[in-house]
Amino acid sequence: MSRSSPAVVGDIMIGDGYRVTASTSISALVDGLARHRLPGAPVVDAHDHLIGFISEQDVLGQLLDSAYHCGQPALVGELMREAVLTVTPDKSIVDLAESMRGERPKVYPVVDDGHVLGLVTRREVLAALLTMRNRC
């Protein structure tokens, strides 16, 4: 592999990625996910510590229900998952790709010491693997 080929998550992550707080409205979340073309976002506290994760799938049913009944959609904190699979910036792209082969998330927060550094999605992993393959 060439020295310019990406090797670890830190080489390919989306730095300063989209994140929300527990008090973010579902409407604002959905708008942000669409604008940033992401399937989900990390939920952080005031100090940018990861406290959860919320995906399009997490809000789909609730948003459907509130649209049908003309009710108020929930806040992110009411629907987020607190158990979050994360990666560190020094994790091997190959190892992450291997774990993404199963029914793992499509997007992972990249964290260091509990702080969110960015995001990595399957899209970045696929592009990195293609770059690796093309350098063979």
Stockholm file with secondary structure:
# STOCKHOLM 1.0

chainA/1-136         MSRSSPAVVGDIMIGDGYRVTASTSISALVDGLARHRLPGAPVVDAHDHLIGFISEQDVLGQLLDSAYHCGQPALVGELMREAVLTVTPDKSIVDLAESMRGERPKVYPVVDDGHVLGLVTRREVLAALLTMRNRC
#=GR chainA/1-136 SS CCTTSCCBHHHHCEETCCCBCTTCBHHHHHHHHHHHTCSEEEEECTTCBEEEEEEHHHHHHHHHHHHHTTCCCCBHHHHCBSSCCCBCTTSBHHHHHHHHTSSCCSEEEEEETTEEEEEEEHHHHHHHHHHHHHTC
#=GC SS_cons         CCTTSCCBHHHHCEETCCCBCTTCBHHHHHHHHHHHTCSEEEEECTTCBEEEEEEHHHHHHHHHHHHHTTCCCCBHHHHCBSSCCCBCTTSBHHHHHHHHTSSCCSEEEEEETTEEEEEEEHHHHHHHHHHHHHTC
//
